[in-house]
Amino acid sequence: MPKTFFSHRPTEEGYEVVRKKVEKELEAVRKQMKCTKEERMLYSQESNSGDSADRAGCFMALEQLRAREGELEKSEAKLEAELTELLKEGKEASQKNGFCI
């Protein structure tokens, strides 16, 4: 039976991988926020025209978009805090091991 040897990455590389993942998630959230804002502006313009049924539909869509924007803002804040913490931990780990990031 062959023996398997496991190699572990240095701690700094682990932080780098996680940091890149969080940065990608943050970028995706920001893109969603931009699209949501553009969509909300479109519905805002449409809500001023048309009959009352159209305006009511636009109003409901606007409320849903506002709620979605709030959720995305919370996600963005959470990811930014996580990224800041990762950078701090990575820097501390690299200083502890004598490496520079």
C-alpha positions in Angstrom: 0.0 0.0 0.0 1.6 3.3 -1.0 2.1 6.0 1.5 0.6 9.4 0.9 2.4 12.5 2.1 0.5 15.6 2.7 2.1 19.0 2.1 0.7 22.0 3.8 0.8 25.5 2.4 2.4 28.1 4.5 -0.1 30.1 6.5 0.5 33.2 4.4 -0.7 31.4 1.2 -3.8 30.3 3.0 -4.7 33.8 3.9 -4.0 34.9 0.3 -6.4 32.3 -1.1 -9.1 33.2 1.4 -8.5 37.0 0.7 -8.9 36.5 -3.0 -12.1 34.6 -2.5 -13.6 37.3 -0.3 -12.5 40.0 -2.8 -14.3 38.1 -5.6 -17.5 37.9 -3.4 -17.2 41.6 -2.6 -16.9 42.4 -6.3 -19.9 40.3 -7.1 -22.0 42.1 -4.4 -21.0 45.5 -5.7 -22.0 44.5 -9.2 -25.4 43.4 -7.9 -25.7 46.7 -6.1 -25.0 48.6 -9.2 -27.5 46.6 -11.2 -30.2 47.0 -8.5 -29.6 50.7 -8.4 -30.0 51.0 -12.1 -33.1 48.9 -12.1 -34.6 51.0 -9.2 -33.9 54.2 -11.2 -35.7 52.7 -14.2 -38.7 51.8 -12.1 -38.7 55.3 -10.6 -39.0 56.8 -14.0 -41.7 54.4 -15.0 -43.7 55.0 -11.8 -44.4 58.6 -12.9 -46.1 57.5 -16.1 -48.9 55.2 -17.1 -52.2 54.3 -15.4 -52.7 53.6 -11.7 -52.2 49.8 -12.1 -48.8 50.4 -13.8 -47.8 52.8 -11.0 -48.8 50.4 -8.3 -46.8 47.6 -10.0 -43.8 49.9 -10.2 -44.2 50.9 -6.6 -44.2 47.3 -5.5 -41.1 46.6 -7.6 -39.4 49.6 -6.1 -40.1 48.4 -2.5 -38.6 45.0 -3.4 -35.6 46.6 -4.9 -35.1 48.8 -1.8 -35.2 45.8 0.4 -32.7 44.0 -1.9 -30.4 47.0 -1.8 -30.5 47.0 2.0 -29.5 43.3 2.1 -26.7 43.9 -0.4 -25.4 46.8 1.7 -25.3 44.6 4.7 -23.5 41.9 2.8 -21.0 44.4 1.5 -20.3 45.7 5.0 -19.8 42.1 6.3 -17.4 41.2 3.5 -15.4 44.4 3.9 -15.1 43.7 7.7 -14.0 40.1 6.9 -11.5 41.3 4.3 -10.0 43.8 6.8 -9.7 41.1 9.4 -8.1 38.7 7.0 -5.5 41.4 6.0 -4.8 42.0 9.6 -4.4 38.3 10.5 -2.3 37.7 7.4 0.0 40.6 8.2 0.4 39.4 11.8 1.1 35.8 10.7 3.7 36.9 8.2 5.4 39.1 10.7 5.4 36.2 13.2 7.0 34.0 10.6 9.4 36.7 9.3 7.8 37.1 5.9 6.5 40.2 4.3 3.2 40.4 2.4 
